[in-house]
Amino acid sequence: MPASVIDRGGRAPAEKSPARTGFVVSDLMALVLLLLAVLGALLDRALLSLVGALVLAVVLFARMWTRVVLEGVRYSLAVTPARVFEGDEVTLTLTIENRKRLPVSRIRVRERLPPGLVLIGGEDSASRTFGATLFDAITSLAPNERVRLGYRLRTLRRGHYVFGPARIEAGDPFGFYTASHAVMRSVANLVVYPKLTAPPPVVPLLARPMGDVAASMRTLDDPNLPATVREYRAGDPVRAIDWKVTARRGSPHVRVNDTSLSGAVIILLECDTRSGDAGEGSQAMLETCVRTAASLAGELVSRRHSVGLLANGVPPGDRARVAVAPGAGTQQLGVILEALARVQSIVVKPLSALVAENAGRLLPFGASVLCVAGAGAGQSGELLAGMASRGHPAVLVEIADAGDPAGENIRLSRYARRGTQRSAAGGGR
């Protein structure tokens, strides 16, 4: 996977010049040194005048050095790979480049890691603040030199991660002053997909005759998908006899058809988990639902289905809904996983309203529907019953608790065209 890079210049757009700090020699002390040098010259005290002038020259040199020390300094951050799954490790590479002829004796980059990422092996240089991790990268730069510093990070949970804001600091050789630039945050440059687990056995519940895709397990024979012929056996229906083959081979033979499923499957994700435990339990239930939806998407894509997604969880600071039009192939799975990585528990519209708004774009005629929800959350059953009555085979995957669904912790319910329901408790994993 390609690396994701933020190119950050040595000067922040909001700052016209570096912010200078340091209290070793203040403006008042510099004025005192100047007066001391003048007073020594007037009183014919050569030593006093020399000391004052020398220290003043060092101070002026330090100030001028600080003004230019960050000129030509460029900072970039790269994450490799840029898309991973929960629990994977990534490499964070900080590149600091000095594009001028003056050296930088000591430069420090203070980078911010968002919550959900853990620094491996660099805990001694890191600190925690407001849930985020701040760590310092310190080095020196010769004229026209580029330095790369590598770190290992472990991903703890799914999400779209943005690094920053960062701060670059450098000073004069005497340590009198420090110049710094703030580097604002950039676009998301690390996407962590939800973990894929063994999905619930919902594919057989979606099977129907005369579908679009050949099934990998036998469910219902589709007369539109003839597979082979075999000799007639007692109990075979007469309409299955292939009369041309029978006449050619001189003995009765019947057609054996492949099974099929509806080609397009839309996964609905109910992000309203308020009916479950409050606080952390509610978030844990959402994470379990997201992982289940991701695992179902992976299973369906592997079976060559056209898969879409609709969720009513709004990402922070984003008013757009999480909606992916149906598509097939591994690239479509990546799009769905990236959308699921953005899902949050902030719900501004019920799932039924979003389905009504996006039905024309996301629900092809006859498409199957899979709804993943926490047990008792929302009105998922009524929604699927209505969709089934309009010709969409529907299955509800209800998760009983926030742990990994297994055995009695999951319930599968199939909704038929007439709105009737068939349940299979304890679908298992």
N, C-alpha and C positions, 0 to 999 in steps of 0.2 A: 504494500500500500504506500502511496506517496506520503511524504512528510508534509506537515502543515507548518508554514513559516510566517512569522510576523517580522517585518522589517521595520525597525524602530531607529530613527535617526538620533544623533546625540543631542538634538535640541527639540524640545517639545513645542508644538505649534502655538501653545498658549503663552509661552515665555519668550520674550525678545532677547534676553540674556540670562546666563546662569545665575541662580541664587547663590550668593556668597555668604558663608557663615564662618564662624571662628572668633574667639574672644581673646586670643593670645595677645594680639596687638590691635586695640580698638582705634577708632578715629581720634579719640581724645589723646591716646598715648602717642599716636603718630604726630599730632600737633605738638605735644610736649617735646618729642625728640627734635622736631624742627626748631622749636624755640631754644632748646638746649644747644643745638649746633650753632645757631645765630648768636646766642649769648656767649658761648665759648670763643667765637671769633671776635666779638666785641671786647671781651675781657682779656683777650690774648692768652686764653687757656687752650693750647693746642690739643692736649689730650682729651679734654672735655669736648671740644669741638669735633675731634676725630671720631670719638666714640659715638656721639650723637649722629654725625653724618653717616657713619658706617651702618649703624642700626637702622637709620631712616632709609638708606639705600636698600638694605635687605628687605625692609617692609614694603617699599615701593616695588621692588622686583617680585616679591611674593604676590602682591596684588595684581600686577600685570600678568604674571604667569597664570594666576587663577582665572583671569578673564579669557584666556585662550586655551586653557588646558583641555576643555571639552570640544573645542572646535575640531571638526574633522573626525570625531569619534562616532562610530556607527555601531548600533546594537541590534542584533536579530535573535529571534528565538525560534527553534524548530522542534517539532514533536514527531517522532517516528515510532511506529506507524501512527497515522492520524485518525484511524478508525479501528477500534478494538472492542472486545467484549468485557463484561464485568469480570474483575479479578486478574485481567492480563496486565503485563508490565509494558511500559513505553520508555523510550529514551528521550530525555529533554536535553537539547544542545543549545548552549548560550554562546553566541559568537560576538566578540568585541573586536573592533578594528580601529586602528589609529591611522588616519589618512593624512598625516602631516609630518613634518620633519622634526618636531619636538617630541621627546619621550614623555610618557606618563608614568611617573614613578610608582603610583598606587592608585588603582581605580577599583571601585566597589559597585557592584550591581545588586540592588535589593529587589528580588523578584517575589511576587505573590502567587501562591498556589491556591486555587479555589478549593473549598471543602469537597471531599470525595476523592482527593488525590493524596497519596502519602509518599514522602521522600524516603528513599531507601539508602541507608548508609551515610546520610548527611545530617543526621539529627542534631549533631553538636553545633552546627551553624544555622539552625532553624529555630524559630519561635512561633508561638501560637497567639493569634489575636482575632477576635470576633469570628471564630470558627475557621479561619483561613490560616495558612502556613506562610510565614515570611522567612526566606533564607538568603544569606549573603554569599555572593561569589566575588572573591577578591583576587586580583592579579595585577601585573604591571605590563606596560606596552612600550616597546622600542619604537623608534620612528618607522612608519609604514609597516607596522606589524599587525597580524591578525591572530587572535587567540580563541580557541574553542574549548569550552568547558562542558563536560557531559555528566548527566545525572540520571539515575533510574527512578521511575515513579511507578507506583502500583495503583490501579484504579479500584475503588471500593464500590462504586455504584454507577448506574447508567447516567447519561446526561450529555449536554453540549457544554464544554468547558472553555472558558476564556481566561487567559493568563494576564495578569496585571491588576492594577497599575504597578509599574516598576519605577525605580529611581536609580539614576546613575550618579555616582559621586567620585570626585577626584580633587586633589589638592596640590599645593606647591611643595617643593622638595623639603622645606623647613617645617612643614606641618602647621603653619600659621593660619591658613584659610582653607576652606573646602568649597568647591563649586558643585552644584547639583542640578540635575534636570529631571523633571517628572515625565514619565512615559505613560500616556493614557492607555486604557484598555482597547483591544482591537476586536475583530470579529471572532466568532467561535473557531478554534483551531484544533480541538480534540473532541471527537465524538465517541462515546462509550455506549455500545449496544447492550440491550438487556441480555442476560444469560439465557441460552437455549437449553431446554430440558426435554425429556420424553413427553410428547403431547398426549392429551386424553384421546381415547379411541373414538373420535367423532366422525372420521371419514366414512365408515359403513352407514352411519345414520343419514348421510347426505346422498347416498346412492339412489338413483331412480332410473327407470328405463328410458332409452332414447336420449341420453345425455350427450355431452360433447367430447369427453375425454375417456380413454380406456382406463379402467381401474386396475390396480396392481393386485387386488384381492377380489375373490369372486363374491359378488353380491346379487345383482339382478342381471339376467341375460338381456343384451340389447340386440334386437334383430337387425339393426343397421350396421353392426360390427361383426360379420361372420369371421370366425377364426380358423376352423378346420372342419373335417367330416370324420365320422366314425361309423362302425357297424351298428345296426339297429339293435337295441336292447329292449327287453320286455318292460313296458311302462313308458317308453318314449312317446311323446305325442305324435300323432300322424302328421300334423302340419309341419313338424320339424324334418320330415323325410326330404332328402334332396333327390328328386326323381331323375335328374340327368346323371348323377353319379351312380344311382341305383341301376339304371339301364346300362351304363357303361361297364360296371363291375359285376353285374349279374346277381347282386344280393342287396338287400335293403341297407341304405346308409342314411344317417341323419346329420343335419348341420349343428355344429357347436359354436355358439356366439360368445364374443367377449362381453364383459360387463362394462358399464359406463357410469360416469358421474357428471353432474352439471359442471361445465368448464369454468364458469366464473363464480368465485366465492368472495363475499364481502365480510370482513371481520369487523364487528362492532365492539368497541371497548367502552364499558360503562366506568367512568372515573369517579362517580359519586359513591364514596365508601362511608358516608356518614352514618349509615345504619349499623355499621360494625363498631368495633371498639374505637374510642376517641383517641386523639393524639397520635402516638407512635403506632398504635395498632392499626389506625386508619391508613397511615402511610405504608405500613407493611402489607396490608391487604392490596393496596394499589400496586405495589411492586410485584406481588404474586400474580395479579391479573395481567400486568404488562408482560411478565415472563411467559405466562400461558399463551397470550395472544401472539407473542413472538415465536414461540415454539410451534403453534398451529400454522402460522404463516410459513415457517420453514418446511414443515411437513407437506403442506399443500403445494408449495412451489416445487418441491422434489417430485411430486406426483404430476407435474406439468399443468397445474391449474393456473388460471388467470386470477390473481388475488388482489383485492383492494382493502382499504382500511378507513375507518371513521371512528374518531374518539372525541369525547366532549370535554377533555381536560385541556385547559389553556396554558401554554408555557408562560412563565413570568415575563411581563413586559411585552407580550405578543397577543394581539387580539385575533389573529388568524386561527382557524380550527385545524386540527390534525386530520387531514383528509388526503388519501392517496387513491387515485383512479385505478381500476383493475389493470393488471399487466402480468406477464409471465416472465420466467427466467430468473437467474441469480441476480441480475442487476435490479430487478423489481424487488427482490427480497432485501437488498441493501437499502433501497428507498424506504421500505416499510420499517426496517429496523432503525433507520435514522429518524423517522417520524416518531416511533415509539420511544426513542431516547429523549424526546422533547416533552413527552406527556407529563402533566402535573395534575394535582388534585383540585385545582381551581376550576370550578364548573359554573359557567354562566348561563348555559342553556341545557335543558334536558335532552337526552339522546334522541328521543322521538322527534323533537323539533329539528334537530340536525339532519335526521334521516329524511324528513319531509322536504327540507331545503335542498338536499343534495341527491335526491332520488334519481332525477333525470341524468345526472352525470356519473353517479357511482353505482347505480343498480341497473345493469342490463336486464332485458327481459328474461325471466326464468332463472336469474342468478340465485345461488344458494346464499344463506346468511348464517354466520356464526356470531353469537353474542357472548362475550366474556364479562362476567360481573360477579361481584361479591354477593353472597347469599342474601336475598331480600332487598338488594339495592335497587332503587328506582322502580320503574314499571316495565321491566324487560319482558316479562311473560306476555303482557297485553300487546306490547309492540310487536313481538315475533308472531303472535297469533294473527294480528292484522296483516302482517307481511305474508304469512303463509296463505291467508285467504286470497291474496292477490297473486298467487302462483310462485312464491319464493320459498323453497324448502328451507326450514329454519331449525337451528339447534341452539339451545341455551346451555352454556357451560357456567354453572354456579359453583363458586368456591366457598367452602364453609368457613375456613379460617385462614389466617395469614401465613401459615406454613406452606411448604411445598405440597400442592394437592396430591393426595394419594388415598386410595381406598375409599373409606366413608367420607373423606373430606371434599369430594367433588360429586356433583350431580349433573347428569346429562338429560336434557328434555328436548324431545323432537316435536315440532309443530307441523301438522299436516295441512293440506289445502283447506279443509273445512274448519280449521281452527282447533281441532282436537289435539290432545297432547299425549305423548308416550314418553314415560320417564325411565331412566336407567340410573339408579343411585349407585354411587361407588364405582365410577368409571375407571378409576385407578390410573397410575402412571407407570 
